[in-house]
């Protein structure tokens, strides 16, 4: 027996929402990478925090 989805949004609306979120996450990840690139290279703390920022920003885009 096939279950029916009880949703007030159509399949097209859900698809558009997913596409929009994906674009925003990619844009956010790119901006975070740009921030990381602008950090001083010889500052260990800045590089460490920058790498954490990039790691966390890019992990949501892959899921």
C-alpha positions in Angstrom: 0.0 0.0 0.0 1.4 3.3 -1.1 1.5 6.1 1.5 0.4 9.6 0.5 2.5 12.5 1.5 0.6 15.0 3.6 2.2 18.3 2.7 0.9 21.7 1.9 3.7 22.2 -0.6 3.7 20.8 -4.1 6.6 18.7 -5.3 7.7 21.6 -7.6 7.8 24.0 -4.6 9.9 21.5 -2.6 12.2 21.1 -5.5 12.6 24.9 -5.9 13.2 25.2 -2.2 16.0 22.6 -2.3 17.6 24.2 -5.3 17.5 27.6 -3.6 19.1 26.3 -0.4 21.8 24.5 -2.4 22.7 27.8 -4.2 22.8 29.7 -0.9 25.0 27.1 0.8 27.5 27.1 -2.1 27.6 30.9 -2.1 28.2 30.9 1.7 30.9 28.3 1.4 32.7 30.4 -1.3 32.5 33.5 0.8 34.0 31.6 3.8 36.8 30.4 1.6 37.4 34.0 0.5 37.6 35.0 4.2 40.1 32.2 4.9 42.3 33.3 1.9 42.3 36.9 3.3 43.7 35.8 6.7 47.3 36.3 7.5 49.3 33.3 6.4 51.9 33.5 9.2 49.3 33.6 12.1 48.7 30.1 13.4 45.5 31.0 15.3 44.0 32.8 12.3 44.8 29.9 10.0 43.5 27.3 12.5 40.2 29.2 13.0 40.0 29.8 9.2 40.3 26.1 8.5 37.6 25.3 11.0 35.4 27.9 9.3 35.9 26.4 5.9 35.4 22.9 7.2 32.1 23.8 8.8 30.9 25.9 5.9 31.5 23.3 3.3 30.2 20.3 5.3 26.5 21.5 5.0 26.8 22.0 1.3 27.8 18.4 0.7 24.8 17.0 2.6 
